Amino acid sequence: MSQDQHLAPDIGGSSLLGLVGGLEGRTLAVEGARQVLGRDASKCHLVLEHALISREHAVFETDENGCVFISDLNSSQGTFV
C-alpha cells in the first residue's frame, strides 16, 4: 500500500479517518443525509476541537445513491480532500 492510501475500519457506512496529529487513527462516522463538521457543538454533528477548524467548517451531504459530497462552509482555512 502506498503512503497515499489509507484504509478506515469498516463501520458499515461512510467515515473519515484522521491521518495526523491528535486525530491520527480516529474514525468519525458520516451518517444521515446531511452532517456539519466544525468546532461548535451546538450547530455541528461532527465536532472537532482544533484551532484550524472553523465553528461551522464543512458539510457532508449523502445523496439517494449513497454518494457523499463535501462542501466548505466559507471556513477560514478551507477544506481539502
C-alpha positions as CSV (number, residue, x, y, z in Angstrom):
1,M,0.0,0.0,0.0
2,S,1.4,3.4,-0.9
3,Q,1.7,6.2,1.7
4,D,-1.2,8.0,-0.1
5,Q,-3.6,5.1,0.6
6,H,-5.2,4.6,4.0
7,L,-7.9,2.2,4.9
8,A,-10.6,3.1,7.5
9,P,-12.1,0.3,9.6
10,D,-15.4,-0.9,8.2
11,I,-18.1,0.7,10.3
12,G,-20.9,0.0,7.9
13,G,-21.0,3.3,6.0
14,S,-19.0,6.4,5.2
15,S,-16.4,7.6,7.6
16,L,-13.5,10.0,8.0
17,L,-10.1,8.7,9.2
18,G,-7.7,11.1,10.9
19,L,-4.2,10.9,9.5
20,V,-2.1,13.3,11.5
21,G,-1.8,15.0,14.9
22,G,-4.3,14.3,17.6
23,L,-6.8,12.9,15.1
24,E,-4.4,10.2,13.8
25,G,-6.2,6.9,13.8
26,R,-9.6,8.4,14.9
27,T,-12.6,7.4,12.8
28,L,-15.7,9.6,12.5
29,A,-18.9,8.1,11.1
30,V,-20.6,10.2,8.4
31,E,-24.3,9.2,8.8
32,G,-27.5,10.6,7.5
33,A,-28.3,12.9,4.6
34,R,-26.5,16.0,6.0
35,Q,-23.9,16.5,8.6
36,V,-22.0,19.6,9.5
37,L,-18.4,19.4,10.8
38,G,-16.9,22.1,13.0
39,R,-16.0,23.3,16.5
40,D,-19.5,24.5,17.6
41,A,-21.2,21.5,19.3
42,S,-24.5,23.4,19.3
43,K,-24.6,23.5,15.5
44,C,-22.4,20.6,14.3
45,H,-22.9,16.8,14.1
46,L,-19.2,16.1,13.8
47,V,-17.3,18.2,16.4
48,L,-13.5,18.7,16.2
49,E,-11.8,20.8,18.8
50,H,-8.9,22.2,16.9
51,A,-7.7,25.8,16.2
52,L,-7.7,25.3,12.5
53,I,-11.3,24.1,12.4
54,S,-14.0,26.8,12.0
55,R,-17.1,26.9,14.1
56,E,-19.0,25.6,11.1
57,H,-16.3,24.3,8.7
58,A,-17.8,21.9,6.2
59,V,-20.9,19.9,5.4
60,F,-21.2,16.3,4.2
61,E,-24.2,15.5,2.2
62,T,-25.2,12.0,1.1
63,D,-27.4,11.5,-1.9
64,E,-30.0,8.8,-2.5
65,N,-27.3,6.6,-4.1
66,G,-25.1,6.8,-1.0
67,C,-22.5,9.1,-2.6
68,V,-21.1,11.6,-0.1
69,F,-20.2,15.1,-1.1
70,I,-18.3,17.6,1.0
71,S,-18.6,21.4,0.7
72,D,-16.7,24.1,2.5
73,L,-18.8,26.5,4.6
74,N,-16.6,29.5,3.9
75,S,-14.1,28.3,6.6
76,S,-11.1,30.5,7.2
77,Q,-8.6,27.6,6.5
78,G,-10.5,25.9,3.6
79,T,-11.4,22.3,3.0
80,F,-9.1,19.9,1.2
81,V,-9.8,16.4,0.1
